Amino acid sequence: MFKHLSQSGEVHSRKTVYQGRVFAVQKLTITTPDGLAVERDLIKTGPTVTILAISDQGRVVITSEYRVGVNHNSVSLPAGLVNPAETLEHAAIRELHEETGYEATRAALMTTITSSEGFMDQTAALMLLHFDERKRQAPHFDTDEFVTAELVPYETVIDWVKTGRINTAQALSALGYYELFLKQKGHQK
């Protein structure tokens, strides 16, 4: 089954045609594992974290932030870039604190997903964090962002997914993974 599963292609050439602050675009010439000679554009990005932060009271941190890809505010879970040499756990704890002011008491990796792997190398580590609602400081955003954070009961978050109010791929993946593999095993609080 799947003869070439997990086999890498042979990259013959790689040329950066655009370099931005958050991503680069490269043109690649590749021989695929099944022998096809192809040219592909690749968006190169750093790894990210998406944070399912649940309080001891069963409430979830939900954020709203302007996103250029949809040109409006998006309701989702906290998320951000992983800095060089930073662990996923540290990145998730840092991003939660920066964007919301909450400090995690525990952090664990649920799983890692890819985003649009047909043309992008981005990965998103889906992180489960626990925090104490009573311990909150002022958030301190990056200079080019503004994030609104609210605590929402878990059941309401699931309703928001059902109605499309929360529709980002990473948030749906994090909540789905939690529902399928962790919630029933006592990880909800």
C-alpha positions in Angstrom: 0.0 0.0 0.0 1.3 3.5 -0.9 4.6 2.3 -2.5 6.3 5.7 -2.0 4.9 6.7 1.4 7.3 9.0 3.3 9.9 9.0 0.5 11.4 12.4 -0.3 11.7 13.8 -3.8 15.1 14.9 -5.1 15.4 18.7 -5.2 17.7 19.6 -8.2 17.4 23.4 -7.9 16.0 25.9 -5.4 15.8 29.7 -6.1 14.3 32.2 -3.7 12.2 34.7 -5.7 10.7 36.6 -2.8 11.8 37.0 0.8 9.4 38.7 3.3 9.3 39.1 7.0 7.2 36.0 7.6 7.6 33.8 4.5 9.7 33.3 1.4 8.7 32.0 -2.0 11.0 29.5 -3.8 11.0 27.9 -7.2 12.1 24.3 -7.1 12.9 21.7 -9.8 12.2 18.2 -8.3 12.1 14.6 -9.3 9.3 13.1 -7.3 9.6 9.6 -5.6 7.6 8.1 -8.4 9.9 9.6 -11.0 8.1 12.7 -12.3 10.2 15.7 -13.2 8.3 18.8 -11.9 8.6 22.4 -11.2 6.9 23.8 -8.1 6.6 27.0 -6.2 7.0 26.6 -2.4 6.0 29.1 0.3 8.6 28.6 3.1 7.6 29.6 6.6 8.7 28.9 10.1 6.8 26.5 12.4 3.8 27.7 14.3 1.8 26.8 17.4 -2.0 26.8 17.9 -3.1 26.8 21.5 -6.1 25.1 23.0 -5.9 26.8 26.5 -8.4 25.4 28.9 -8.9 26.7 32.5 -9.7 24.7 35.6 -13.3 26.0 35.2 -13.6 24.5 31.7 -13.4 27.7 29.8 -11.3 28.2 26.6 -9.3 31.2 25.6 -10.8 32.4 22.2 -9.1 35.3 20.3 -10.2 37.7 17.6 -7.5 39.2 15.4 -7.4 40.9 12.0 -6.1 38.4 9.4 -5.0 39.7 6.0 -5.9 36.5 4.1 -9.6 37.0 4.8 -9.3 40.8 5.3 -11.3 40.8 8.5 -11.1 39.7 12.1 -11.0 36.0 12.6 -12.3 34.2 15.7 -10.0 31.4 16.6 -7.6 30.0 19.2 -4.4 31.8 20.2 -1.5 31.1 17.8 1.9 32.3 16.7 5.3 31.7 15.3 7.9 29.6 17.0 11.1 31.6 17.5 14.5 30.1 16.4 15.8 27.7 19.1 12.5 27.9 21.0 10.7 24.7 22.1 7.1 24.2 21.1 6.1 24.3 24.7 7.9 27.5 25.4 6.5 29.1 22.2 2.9 28.2 23.2 3.4 29.5 26.8 4.9 32.7 25.5 2.3 33.3 22.8 -0.6 32.7 25.3 0.9 35.2 27.7 1.7 37.8 25.0 -1.7 37.7 23.3 -3.9 37.1 26.4 -2.0 37.8 29.6 -2.8 34.3 30.9 0.1 32.1 32.2 0.0 28.4 31.5 0.4 26.0 34.4 0.9 23.0 32.0 1.7 22.6 28.3 1.7 19.5 26.1 1.9 18.8 22.4 -1.3 17.1 21.1 0.0 16.6 17.5 1.5 18.5 14.6 -0.3 19.2 11.4 0.7 20.6 8.0 -1.0 23.5 6.2 -1.6 23.3 2.5 1.4 21.0 2.0 0.9 21.1 -1.8 2.7 24.5 -1.9 3.7 25.4 1.7 6.1 23.8 4.2 4.3 25.3 7.3 3.6 23.1 10.3 1.4 23.9 13.2 2.0 22.2 16.6 -1.4 21.9 18.3 -0.7 22.5 21.9 -2.9 21.9 25.0 -2.4 24.4 27.8 -4.0 24.6 31.2 -4.1 27.9 33.1 -5.6 29.6 36.1 -8.2 32.2 35.2 -7.5 34.2 38.3 -3.9 34.9 37.3 -3.8 37.3 34.4 -1.5 40.2 33.5 -1.8 42.8 30.7 -1.1 41.3 27.3 1.9 42.7 25.3 1.3 42.2 21.6 3.8 42.6 18.8 3.9 46.1 17.4 1.9 45.1 14.3 -0.9 43.1 16.0 -3.9 43.7 18.2 -5.7 40.6 19.8 -8.9 40.5 21.7 -9.2 37.6 24.1 -12.3 36.2 25.8 -13.0 33.2 28.0 -15.7 31.0 26.5 -17.3 27.9 28.0 -16.0 24.8 26.2 -19.5 23.8 25.1 -20.0 27.2 23.5 -16.7 26.9 21.6 -18.0 23.6 20.1 -21.3 25.3 19.2 -19.3 28.1 17.5 -17.4 25.4 15.4 -20.8 23.9 14.4 -22.2 27.2 13.3 -19.0 28.4 11.5 -18.2 31.2 13.9 -14.8 29.5 14.4 -13.6 28.1 11.1 -9.8 28.3 11.0 -8.2 25.0 10.0 -5.8 25.0 13.0 -8.5 25.7 15.5 -10.8 23.0 14.0 -7.9 20.6 14.1 -6.9 21.3 17.7 -10.5 21.0 18.9 -11.2 17.9 16.9 -8.0 16.2 18.1 -8.9 17.1 21.7 -12.5 15.8 21.2 -11.4 12.6 19.6 -8.4 11.6 21.6 -8.0 13.5 24.8 -11.4 14.7 26.3 -12.8 11.3 27.1 -9.5 10.3 28.8 -9.9 12.9 31.5 -7.8 15.7 30.0 -10.5 18.3 30.0 -9.6 20.0 33.3 
